[in-house]
Every structure is written in C-alpha cells, then in structure tokens.
Amino acid sequence: MKRWLAFGLALAGMAPLHAATSDYDAAFEQTMARYRLPGLAVGVIDHGKVVYTRTAGELAAGSGHKIDRDTLFKIASNSKAMTAALLARLVDEGKLRWDDPVTKYLPAFRMADPWVTAHMQVRDLLVHHSGLGEGAGDLMLWPEPNRFTRGDIIAGLAYLKPKYEFRAGYAYDNLLYVVAGEVAAAAGGAPYDVLLRREVFEPLGLARCQVGAWKRDAVGNVAQPHDARATVIDADGENVPDIVSAAAGGVRCSLDDMLAWAKTWVAPDRGQTAWLSTVQREAVWAPQTPMPISARRRAWDRTQSYAYALGWRLADVDGQWTVSHTGTLSGMYSSLTLLPQCQAGFVVLINADAEDARSALSEALLKTFTDPGQGHTVEAYAKLIDEETKATAHTHGPDTSDRTPVTPGELATRTGQWRDAWFGDVSLCADGKRVRFASLKSPRLSGTVVRSHHRYMVAWDHGNTDAWLSWTEGAQPAMRLAKVDPKADFSDDFEDLEFHRRGACAP
C-alpha cells in the first residue's frame, strides 16, 4: 500500500485529471433521465482534490425541498468501514487488539459451536467468514422498526446454525458488525454512537453525519427513502431513534461528509494522517477473505482478485486497485469507491430503491479512472443490465396472483402460538374469517395466510418478500417459512426459522 500511495503522489504532481466536468455531467444527467430518481448526489475526487459535485431532486418527492451537498442520506453498509475505523482507533489507543477473543469484551457472546465461540477474534467479526449463512439473523434487524435489542442479537447467535466451517469461506453478514459495535463500546467505555461521534466524526470534521438518536427537524435537510416508483416509504418522524443495526448500517451522512471521509483515506491532510496510524491504515485495507468474482465483474472490469478487508472490498479493475463498498437499505442506495494509486474516488447517494441506477452510474464513473475516453456511458451499462434482467427473469419465482385467503377452519390444527429460538414468538391465529401471522418483536412482519398453487403463503402487510408457509410432522412438529422467490434479498432469511408450537391462540 505504501508503494501505491507513493505512486499516487507522483501522479498527482504530473498527470492530468482523468475526466472533464462534461463527462461527469453526462453520467449524472443520463442517470436522472433514465431512472427518474427522486434524488441524487454525486461527488468526485481526483489527484486528492474534490473536482466535481452535483445534486438534484428533492428530500421527498413533491415536497419542493431540494437536495444539496449537506443533505443527509442513509449510507447503509458504508457504515461498516466507519465501525472498522472506530475499532482501529481503539487499537491505536491500546484499548483492544485485533486478535483478542470477542469473549474478552462480551462474556455472554456465543456461537453455535463452542470452539468457534472460544476462537472468534475481534478481526473475525468484520470479514464475513464466520461460517454463518449469508444474511443470517437479519430478521432481527429488518424490517424496521422492531423491538429486538443488541442483547437479543448476541443471545440469538448461539441458535443460528452454521452453513460452512469457520474461516472457510465468504458469506456476507450484518449481525457480527452489531457485535463489533458492542465490542467497541465495551473496550471504549461508552455506547457505540457516542464513540463513533467522538473517535470518527469529530476528529475528521464529518459535521453532518448522524448516528444514534437525534431529532429530524433540529438537524434538518434529511432525505427520505422512496420505492422504485418514487413514492416515500418509511418516512422519518421527528424523533429518529437509535437503531440496533447502527454499527452494520445505521449511519447517515451528507455528500460533503462522504467526500471528507474519502479524502481521509486517499489524500489525508496532516490532521487526518495523525487521526489513524499507518499501521492501522494498512491493517484496515489488508485482504482477509477471498470473495467470489461475478461474471459481470469479470466482463466489465477484468477483475482477477477480489477480497474483503475490514469494512472494505478490494478489487483490481482494469489493472488498477480499488477499495470500495456499497450501501443498500429499503429506499436508499449508496456507493463509495476509492482508487488509492491516483488519490481518487467518488461517492454516489440515492434516496430510492435504485440498484440498477447505482450500478450503471458507479461503473461509468469508475471507467473515467480505469479506462478513460473509451465511451463508457450510463446508457451503455443500463442496456447491459436490462439484458441481464431479461435473461434471468424466469428465475424470480412463480406467479402467485391466484392467492385466496385461508379460513380459520382450514388451519384449525395449525393455529397457535409458535416460537423460534432466535427470532422469538409469533402467533398464527384466527382474525374474523382470516388467519393472521404476527411477530411479537417485529410488528411489521405480519400478514394474512393465503393459498396459492395449492400451497400456503403469508401475504405480508408491508411488502416484504412473499414467503411459503409449511409444517413438518413428527415428535416435535415445526412450522417453517421459505422465500417464494429464491433470488430475493438474503436479509429475508426465512429459511433459517424453525418454529415450535407453544400453545393455543388466546381466546
């Protein structure tokens, strides 16, 4: 990494900028026009300087309140790098070590395997090789709001069954970042949100970034999430609560904040250099877990090496090294990509469900650095994405439009109170002429039981991924859920649930 930074400094002194403002404008305008986004904010750093910023759209569609460089967006999983940086600061301060056992700070921490419990180190919490399946336990985080606590998450880990051996492969998870936040709190002697503000936001001048509980109107200028039709969903109330998932994906920042965060890594000033030692900068960006390389990444970027570090993804793109991450939450998408060799990078913030828009725009911006002047446009990538979508359209589950509500009599032997070891209690009970599924700790995970294709299904009230509902017989009958669309988001980890009946429905 030292060699790359030195090379970047040399480039900064003699090489021209990688793209003109008109190239960035074209990418921005094509994205807004094609995807009709409610809001978009983009910033570009080249040779250590912010060379481009542009914003468009509204905080909430139709509100008349414009997005600007100070608008707060949910950065989602881009929060993970901040959690890793917080831990790195504590390592610099001698308050913890990367190879400390997690149980040193959280004695109640348990994984399903006692050996894994004893050998899980702080570093292991950040690199997605725990042995848990992809997104395991995410139903304790989303949908929000819910009543799960961080203590519930730590207790629930013992009941999540591993899908492969510890440190034997890559599977993205969020729960262990929540644990990492609690390790930081124990080592640092203050709650996670207090530490993140003190150790990261304040010394780096990330003046608008928010974490923990805060007041929407007092802070002001807050983008609201939208669905793919640009309709506001899950709007903030005046009191924004501290969310359980903060360390995994609960930070909000502005475009200017994210550009300052990016410069901290690719072109730090004297104060930023002093903020974190060279040893810890190298530790955070050291590859830890090899990641699978998708066909798209091979075709678009000629990537041959892909790995997860501490809160960052590392990859070669057209022969250049990149450090990046994305953020995805319902109604909010972000990306941050750094190119250390040329002290460059870019930020994309969108307040909508807009994965394709993020992918096309991020790729077009990336190519201005790795393959400039070759006509890589948002429109070109959008067409490639559309072709991929058409080719895989048949894999997105069966048509369930024939659904009809199930009567209580039809499920008379199945209704009752049920419990899963990590998710907790749910009810499957009559409600007039319907049967309703309702979770005690996740109130938004509720819905009506219907029949489709001669199978039972829960039709969720709040637009969650449709789920098949089934029962197994035997000495301990169980109730299970499974995604109707097997390609749906991994955070809808219904397949990990196994409910056992506890009693009858309340009269």
N, C-alpha and C positions, 0 to 999 in steps of 0.2 A: 504494500500500500504506500509506503514511503516513496518508492520509485515512481508510482503513478502520480502522487501529489507533486513530486519534483518536476515530472514531465508536464503536468498541468500548468505549473508556474511558468515553465519555459514557453508553453503555448500562449499563455496569457500575454506575454510580452511581445509576441511577433506574429501571431496568426490573426486573420480577420475574423469577424463574427460569423457564426455558422449560417445565419439566415437573416433576411431583411424583414423589417416590420410588416411589409406587404404579405410575406409568406405566412406569418402568424395570423394576420388579419383574415387571410383567405381560409385558413383552417378553422378559425373561430366562427366566421360567418357561415361557412358550409355546415358546421355542426349545428348552429342555431336554426338554420333554414331547414335542414333535412329532418332533424329530430324534434323541432318545435319545443324546445326546453323552456320551462318556466324561469329558470335562472342558470347562469354560467359565469364562473370566474376563472381566469387563466393568467398565470404569471410565468415568465421565462428568465432564467439566469444564464449568462454566457460570459466566460472568462471572469467569473467572480462578481459580475455586476448584474443587477436587475435591468434587463434590456427591453422588457415588454410586460405590460399588464393591461388587461381589458376585462370589463364586466358588462353583463347585460341581463335584462329580465327583472323580476320582482321577488321580494321576500315571500309573498304569497300571491299566486296568480290572481289578477284583477284588483289587487289592493292599491296599486299606484305607488307603493313604496319600493324604490329602486334598489337593486343590489349594487354595492360598491366594494372597494378594497377592504373596508372594515366590517363587512357583513360576516356574521358567524355562520359557519356550516358545520354539520356533524362530519368529522373526518373519519369516523368509524374505526376500522382496523389500522389506520395510520397512527392511532393512539398507541399501538404496540411498541413502536420504536421509542416513543416517549417513556413508556414503562421500562423498557430496557435501559434507556439512558439514565433514568432515576436510579435503577439498581447499580449501574456503572458508577454513578456519583457516590453511592454508599460504599462501593468497593474502594474507590479512591480515598474515601474518608476513613477506611479501616473498620467500617461497621459490619461488613459481611464479606464473604469470599464466594466466587462463582461456584467453587466445588464444595461448599458447605452443604450438608444434608438439609433438606427442607424441614425435617422434624426438629432441627435445632431451633428454628424460629416459630414453628407451628406444631407443637407436640401432638395435636389431635389429627394431623394430616394422615390419611390412609389411602392407599390404592388397593385394588382387589387382591393383589399379590403382595404378601408381607415382605418378600425380598425386594420388590420394586419400591415399596414404601421406605425401606431402610436405605436404599441406594439412590433414590431420587435426589439430585442436586439442584441447587438454585438455577444453574445454567439449563438443566433439562426442562424447566418449566417454560422456556422461551422458544424451543426449537422444534416442536411438533414431532417428537419421536418417542412419545411416552408409551406407545402400544395401544392407546385408546383409538377407537374408530374416528373417522372424520366427523367433526362437529358433535362428538359425544357429549350428551348432557346439555346441549344448547337450549333445550326447552326450559331449563331453569333460568335462562337469560331472556329469551324472547318467546312469545310476543310481550311487549311492554304496554302498560305497567303490570307488574306482578308482585307477589308477596314473598318471593324467595329472598333469602339473605345470603351474604357471603359465608356465614356459618353453615347454612344449608348446603351450599355448594361443596364446601370442604367435607362435610359429613357424607354427602351423596357420592363422592368419588369412589368410595370403597365398594359401591354397588354397581359401578359401570364396568362391564366385562371387557377385558382387552380383546382386540381383534388381531394382534400380532405381538411379537416379542418386544420387550423393552429395548429401545435404541436400535431396532432392526429395520425401521423404515419410516416414511413420512406420511402423516395424516394430520391435516390442519385442525387445530382445536382452539377453543376460546377459554374454557374453564381454567386451564392451568395458568393463563395470564391473570385471571382473577386471583388465583392462589399467589402468583408472583407479586401482585399488588399488596396482598396481606403480608407476605414476607417482608416487603419494603416497609410496611407500616410497623411491623414488629422490630425490625432492625433499626429503623429511623426514629422510632419513638413518637410517631404521630400518624394520624389517618392518611391513607393514600392521597386523597385530594389535597390535603394540607402540604404534604411532602412534594407533590408534583408542582404545585404553585411555587413553593419555596426553592426547590432544587433545580427546576427546569424553566418554568415560565418567567419568574422574576429575574434571574441572572441573565437570561437570554433576551429579555425585553419583549417577550410574547405577551404584549399588554392586553390583547383582547381575548386570548384563549380562556376557556371556562371549563371547569371540572367540578364535581361535587354538586351541592345545592346552590342555586342562585336565582335571582329574580329577573324574569324576562324583560320587563319594561324598564327596570333600573339599568340593565346592561344595554338594551336596545339593539336595533339593527340585526335581527335574528332571522335567518332564512328558515322557512317551514318546508317540511317534506311533502312531496307530491307523488301521485302514482303515475303510471305511464300515460294517462290521459290528461295530465297537468291539473289534477284535482288535489287539493290539500288533504293530506291524511295525517292522523296522529299529531294534530297541532299542539304546540306548547301552551300550557296555561301560564298564568303569571308566576307561579312558583314552580321552577324547574327542579325536580328532585335529584338527589344523589342516586345514581343507578348502580345496581350490583355489578354490571359489566364495565364499569368505568375503566379499569386497567386494560381491558381487552379491546374496548371500542367506544368509550364514552366521552371523549374529549371533543370540544368544539373550538374551532379557530377561524380566523379571517384569512383572506388571501395574503395580506401583508405579514401576518404571523407565520404562515406556512413558508413564505419566501425567506423570512429571517431564520426559520428553523432549517431550511435547506442550505442557506449560506453558512450556518454553523458547521456543516459537515463538508462542504466543498470549498469554501473560501472564508474560513473563520478569521475574524479580526482578533486583536490582542486579547480582549476580554473573553471572547468565545474560546480561544485557544486555552486560556487559563481555566475555563469552566470545566474541562474534562481532559485528563492526561492523555498523552499519545498512546500509552499502554492500553488504556481503556477504549480509546477510539479504535485501535486495532482489534481489540477483543470483541467489540460490538459488531464489527464487519468481518470477522473471521468465519468462513463457511463451517457449518456444523452438520446439517442434514441434507444429503442429496435429494433433489426433487425431480419428479418425472417431467420430461420435456414434451410438451404437446406438439401435435402435428402442425398447428397454427404457428407456434413459436419457431419451430424448425423452418417452416416455409417462409415466414415473414422476416425473421431476424437472424436466421442461420445460427441459432443458438446451439452450442455443444456442451455447455456447462451451466448447471442451474442448481442453486443450493439456498437453504435458509440459514441465515445468521441469527443474531439476537435482535429480533424485531424487524429484520430487513430481508429482502430477497436479493440474491446476487446472480447475475447472468451476463454472459457475453452476447453482444448484439452487433452484428457486422464487424466483429473483431475488436469492439470496444467494450470495456467493463461497465456494467450498470449496477446501481444499488437502488432498490425501489420497494414500493408497497402500494397496495390499493386499499380502499375502504368501501364497504358495502353494508348499508342498512336500508330498511324499508323506506324508500323515498329520498335517499341521499347516497350519492356516489362520489368518490374522490380517488385521486391518484397522485403520487409523488415519485418522480424519477430523477435520479442523480447520475451524472457522468463525471466521476472524480478526475479522470485524466485531463479534462479540459475545464475543470471548475464550473461545470454547467449543470442545469437541471430545469425541471418545470413542474408546475402544480396545476391540477385540474380539480375544480369543485363544482358539483352539480346538485341542485335541490330537487331531484326527481329519480324515479326508477328508470335508469338510463344506462344500462350496461353496454349496449351497443354504441351509444354515443361516446361514452368514456373510452371504449376500446379503439374506435376509429380515430378520435381526436388524439389520444395519447400516442398512438402509433405514428400518426402524421407528424406530431411534434418531435417524437423520438428520431425519426428519419432526417429531420433537419440537422441533427448532430452526427448520426452514424452513416448516412448515405445522402448527403445534401445534393440538391439540384437535379434529382432524378424523377421528379414528378410524383412524389408520394403524397397523395391528397386524401382528405377525409372522404370525399366521394368515392375514390377508388377502394378504400378499405371498407366503406359502408357496403358497397356492392359485393365484396368478398364475404362479408359477414352475412349478408342476405342469402348468398348462395349456400353457405354452411347451414343456415337455419332451414332452408328448404330441403336440403339433403337429409336432415335429421328430424324433420317434422313428424315422421311416423313413429318416433321413439318416445313421444311425450304422453303415453298413457291412453287408455281407452276413452271414448266419448261417454260421459255419464249423464247426458241430458235427459235420459229416461227415468231419472230418480223419482221415487214416490215415497212419501212419509210412511214410516213403520208405526203400527198401532201398539199400544202397551200390551195387549193380549198376545201379540205375535212374539214378544220378547219377555213374557211373564217369568220364564225360568232364568233369564239373564240379568234382569234388573237388580239393582242393589248398590251398596257402597263397595268400592274397589280401591286397592292401594298398590302402588309401585314403590319399591324400596327407595329409589332416589327422587322420583317425581312427586310422591305423596298421594293424597286421597283424591278420588274422583267419584262422581255419582252418575249412575245410569238409571234414570228414574222417569216414571210417567209424569207428563205435564199436560193435562187435559187429554186430547186424543193423540198426542205425540209422545215420543221418547226422547229425552234430552240427555246429552253428555255434558258434564260440567266439572271443571277442575277447581279444587279448593284454593290452591296457591297461584294459579294462573287463570284469572277470571275471563280473559279474552279467549282462552282455549275452551270454548263452549260451542255447542251446536246441536242440530237435530239429526237423529238417526233416520236414514233413508235407505231404500233398496234400489240397486242399480245392477243390471246384468246378473240378476239372481244372487247378488252379494249385498251385504250390509256395509254402509258407509256413513261417516259423520260429515254432514254438510255444515261447515263452520260458520258461525255468525259474522266473523271479522275477516274473512278472505284468506285464511291460512290454507296451506296445501291440503287438498282433499285427502282423506285417509280411509282406507278399508278398515272395517271392524270385524273381528273374528274371535272365536273361543276354542280352546282346546279342552279335551276331556281328560279324565284320569283322577288319581288320588287327590291332586291339587289343581282343579280346573283353573285355567288362566284366560284372561282377556288381552288381546293384542291389537295393535294398530299397525298399518303399513301404508306408505305413500301410494296413492293411485298412480301418480306419475313418478316412476323410479328415477327420473333425471331431475326431480325437483331439488330445491336447495337443501344442502346437507344439514342445515340447522334444524330442519323439521325431522328430527331423528326419532320418529315414532317407532321404528323397528326395535329400538333399544328398550322399549317399555314392556313390562310384563306385570299386569295387574292381577291380584288375587282378591277374591271376594271376602269382605269383612262382615257383611251383614245386610239386612234388608233396607229398603228405602224408608225414610222417615214417613210416618203416616200423615 
